[in-house]
C-alpha cells in the first residue's frame, strides 16, 4: 500500500505506484489472497464452499457473480445489529448510502477502515500526478464539499453517504494537509445541516482566503456549477459581508454562523476589489481565475452523467484547465487519473491492482449476454468494452458494479479505462435498447442547434420512458437558461429522435410501435427543486447526480418535472 506517514513525497508515491503496476497480474493474485485470508471464515464465503482456498480458479468456481440485490439481506442483518462476521471479519464501522438518484432510494453498503485507507491511497496517488503537472505551493483549496444527514440503524451503526464517512475519518484531515488540500471552510460549514447556508459560506470563506487558494474542487462537476450559479445571484451580498465584517442574516444556523463569524473581519479593500472584478466580467466568463488568481486548476468528477456540466464549468474556469478526478463509486475505488493534462472528455483511469480484485465481462458481440465469462485485469484488450466486477476488502465479492468501460491502453501492465456508461438500459419501450450514453449523444447533437442561438444554453436534462400512452414513447425534459423560439425547440426535438440509432428503436419508430419523441421544456429552477427533493431524503449535495432517466421508483421526481412544464413538442421525424 502507498500510504505514507509524515511529509508527502510526491516522487516516492509515483515510484511505488510504478512498482505496484509493473506486475499487475502478480499483485492481483496477492490482493485476492489477502482479501480471502482476511475474510475466509465469514458466513458468506464459508457458505460458498471455499474452505480456505485463496487461488483465483477456486474463487471463480465457488463464488457467483452478484448484484446489490443479492447481498441486501446480509447487509440488512449487519445494519440491524448482527455482529457476527457475515461479510467481513473486521468490524463494520458504519453504513454508506448511495445517492439513491437512480433507484429512487439509497442502497446500504458496508463501510470499514479499509475503505478509508483505500481512499487516502488514491487521493495521494492522484495528487502526486497532478502536482507534477500543476505544482502547488503551501495553501488551501476552495472545496465545495458537504456532509450529509446521518441516522442510526436499528443495530446502532451510523448510516450516511460514503463521502461523509470519509470526511468524518481521522485520516482525512491529515491527508488533506499532506497534499495541500485543506478546505478554506471550517468543519461547521462542511457538516452544516442546511445546504444553501453551507454553500453561501463556502463561497464567502473562499473569498476571504482567495490569495491562498491553489485549486477549486468538488466531488462532482455539478456541485461547482451549482456553486457559481449561486455566486451570480449572491456576489453583491458576499461583498457586503466582507466590507462590513458582518455575516448575512440568511445564515441562521448557530454553529455555521459562529464558525464563519470568527474568521470574518471588515475588509473594505478586498470587498471593493471583488466588486470591481465581478463588474468587469462578461457573462461571468473566467470568474474563477479572476477572483482566485493563484488557482492552478479546477478538479472534480467530470465523466458519465457529469459530462453535461463541463461546458458550463469551462465557462466559469476560463483559462484554467479542468482536471478529472479519480474513478470510483460508493462501493469502492477503481482507478486514478495519472494524466491530468488530458481533457475530461478523454480522461482515462489507471486501475490500482492492489486496491481490490478486478474482473471484466466482455461485451463485444455479447449484447449484454449473461453467459460471457469474466476475464482478469491483465487479460483485457485495448479497444474493447467491458462491465466491471469488483471484489473488495469491505465485503463485496464478484460484485457487478454496472459500469461499462473501454480499455484505452495500459500503464505498465495495468489497464487504462475510459468510463462509457452505466450498463443498465435507461430507455426502453419494447425491443429498443438505449443507454445513458445514447441519451447523452442525442442531447449533445440537439444542443448544437440550441447553442447556435445567441445566449441559449441547456442547464440540465433527464428522460422518461412513457409506457402509459399508446404507443409508448420517450420523453426528454429540458431546462434552459432563457426562452427559446418554438421552431428552434421543434428542430431540437426532431434531432434527438433521429440521433437514437439503436436498430430496435429506429425500426419501432418506422412502424409506429414507438411513438414520436416528446420534448418537455420546464421552468427555470425546476432541476434545483429536484435537487432539493433528494436533499430532503438525506442525499448529500456532494454526492448528487441528476437522474438521467426517471424510473418507476422516482414518481415524486416525475411529478416535480411535470408540474413545471411550460412547453411541449412532438418529433416530426419519421413522418
Secondary structure, 3 states (H helix, E strand, C coil): CCCCCCCCCHHHHHHHHHHHHHCHHHHHHHHHHHHHHHHCCCHHHHCCCCCCCCCHHHHHHHCCCECHHHHHHHHHHHHCCCCCCCCCCCCCCEEEECCCCCCCCCCEEEECHHHHHHHHHHHHHHHHHHHHHCCCCCCEEEEECCCCCCEECCCCCEEEEHHHHHHHCHHHHHHHHHCCCCECCCHHHHCCCCHHHHHHHHHHHHHHCHHHEEEEEEEEHHHHHHHHHHHHHHHHHHHHHHHHCCCCCCCCCHHHHHHHHCCCCCCHHHHHHHHHHHHCCCCCCCHHHHHCCCCCEEEEECCHHHHHHHHHHHHHHCCCEEEECCEEECCEEEEECCCCCCCHHHCCEEECCCCCEEEEEECCCCCCCCCCCEEEHHHCCCCCEEEEEEECCCCCCCEEEEEEEEEEEEECCEEEEEEEEECCCCECCCCCCECHHHHHHHHHHHHHHHHCCCCCCEEEEEEEEECCCCCCEEEEEEEECCCCCHHHHHHHHHHHHHHCCCHHHHHHHHHCCCCCCEEEEECCCHHHHHHHHHHHCCCCHHHCCCCCCCCHHHHHHHHHHHHCEEEEEECCCCC
